[in-house]
Amino acid sequence: MRTLALVAQDGTIDFFCHPDIDSPTLFASLLDPDKGGHFRFGVEDGTGLKYRQIYLPDTNVLITRFLGDEGIGEIADFMPLDDSGRIVRISKSIRGEVPFTLEAIPRPGYGRGKPVLKATRGGATIRWEEDGETRSATIASDMRLKVRGGAIRGEITLREGEECHVVFCPGRQTSRIDADYVKQAFAETRRYWHDWVAAGQFPTYWRELVVRSALTLKLLTSRRYGSIAAAATFGLPEEIGGERNWDYRFCWVRDSAFTLYSLSRLGYHEETGAFIRFLMNNAVEHDAERMQIMYGMDGRKELTETTLDHFAGFAKSQPVRIGNAAYTQTQMDIYGELMDSVYIGSRALGKPPFEVWARLQKMLDWLAGNWRQPDMGIWESRGEPQEFLSSRLMCWVALDRGQRMATLESLSGDVNRWRYERDEIEKTLLTEFWNEEIGAFTQYKGSRGLDAVVLLMPLVRFINPRDPKWISTLKVVRRELVHDCLVQRYKNLDENSDGLSGMEGAFTTSSFWYVEALARTGFVSEARFLFEKLHAYANHLGLYSEELSDTGDHLGNFPQALTHLSLISAAVWLDRSLTGKRTDPTNIQFQNLEDADEFFKRH
C-alpha cells in the first residue's frame, strides 16, 4: 500500500516504481525491454518448462510455479506490511533439484539513470543520482551475488524442500535480513490479508472473484496518505500503436469515490475516512469551490505531462507519457462522486465532523449556482467543452446527497436551495438530454451520440429502472455499444469525437455497468449470463486492465481500479437478486427487453 510491482509469469518483475507508486520506475522492461530494466528471479526456461501463477487465497501473496521434467520450483512474492518498502522473494524446490537464477538490471529514473552496482557480503548495493540526490537500495540474499556487465546476478540449485530468499530493500540496509526475518514477514503478511478479508462481508455468489477485486483495490490505496491510485501503471496503450497512452498512477477524485462506494458495500469503511481526510487536507481545505479532478498520491497539485521519448513503448506504442495534463481540466461530475462517497460513509460512520461539513456545505453552495458549466466530461475529452450528461447527472447526485445528509443528520445548509437546483437539474436531464428520434439519453446536450455513462442513471437512483425512457435507452445502448458482453464507452466518430485519433477497445468498466443496469431493470438472468462470460476476460489471476481488444487482449493501464470496483458493485447487486436479499417490491424480472416493452404497454 505504498507502491506495486508487476510480476510476469516467468518470475520477472518488469514494472516497479520506487519508492512510491507515482515515483520514477526502477524496473520497466514492460515499456522497453532494452532500456527499462528488470528484476528476474526464477528457473531457466528449459525444454517443456511450464509456468503457473496463483495468489494464495484471500491474500496478496503471489506464487509463481515452474514445472519441468526434472522438477518443480516456485517463487513466493510479497511486500511486507511493515512500511519497509521491501519486496520479499522466496524460492523453493518442491520436487527434485531445481536451478534458480537471478538477474537484476536496475534502470532508475525512467530508464535514464546510470546506477553504480557493487557486490557485498550478503547481497549487493545499488546507488544512483535522482533529482540532485543520491539514492540507494540493497538486494539481500542468502545466495552469493555478483556484479557483471551492469547486472546483479546469482545462481543456486536447491534440493527438494530447500529455500532461498532475495529481498529488495530501499535505502541502506542496516538490519539483518535472514531466514528468520523472511519466515516471520511471510507469516505476518499472510495473517494481515487473511484478517482484512475476514472483516469483510462478501456475496454468496462469486466470492473468490469479488475478494480478488477488493484486495486489488486495497493494494491501490496509500497507507500513508489515504489516497487511492486509479491504476498501477503508465504508458500501456488503449490501442496498440496508437497515441492513447496515459499515466494513471494518481488519485482521481472520481475513481477514488467509486472505490470507496464498492468497498463500503463489502463492509469496509476505514478507507472512506482516510480518503476524506486526504481530500480535506489537500483539496477542499484550500479551494472548496474548485477541486482538481486528480492529485498526486501525496496530494501535490501539479502533474505536468511529459513524454519519455527514449522508451520504445509497450508493443512500440508511443508516446509514453508520464504526468497527466487532464489535471487542469474542469469536470463537474467529481462533486457528485465525492458527495456520494461521503453520504455512504455517513450511513455507516455517522455524521461528518463539523469542519468537514462546513467545507462540503461551501462546495454545495457553489455547485448550486454553477452546475450548468460546460466541461470535458467523465472521460476527459481533449475536444471541445460540452454540457455532458455525465457531469449533469453527478451534479444532481451531489445536491441530492447533500440535502439528504443535511436532513437525516440535522446538519446546517441551504437545503431548500439545494433541493430546488437538484430538481432543476432533473428537468434538464429529462428534456434537454433526451433525443426522441433516437429514443435514448445522449452523450451531451443536443447531441445524437451515445455514451455508456448513461448506464449510471439507475445505478445512482436518478431514474426508475422501469421507466419507459430508460428501457428505450437500454435497448439503444445494446444495439449501438454492446457486442456480446463487451461494451464500448462511446464511438469516437463525428460529434462524439474526443479530440484524439484512433479507436479504443471495449471498456471493461462499462461492461460491468451494463450488467448491473440489466439486473436493476429486471433482466437478472441475462445479467448473470453476461457477468459470468466477462469472467473469462480476466487474466489468469482474476485481474483486469482498462480495456479489451477485439481479440480479447488486455489494453490500457493495469490493474485498473474502476474495472474492479464496478465488478464488485455488479456482483453484489446480482447476488442480492439471486439470494432474495433485496426487499425492493418493484423487483420484476424480465427475460428480455421485448418483454419489458410489452409489460409497460399493458401497465
Order of alpha helices (4+ residues) and beta strands (2+ residues): beta-beta-beta-beta-beta-beta-beta-beta-beta-alpha-beta-beta-beta-beta-beta-beta-alpha-alpha-beta-alpha-alpha-beta-beta-beta-alpha-alpha-alpha-alpha-beta-beta-alpha-alpha-beta-beta-beta-alpha-alpha-beta-beta-alpha-alpha
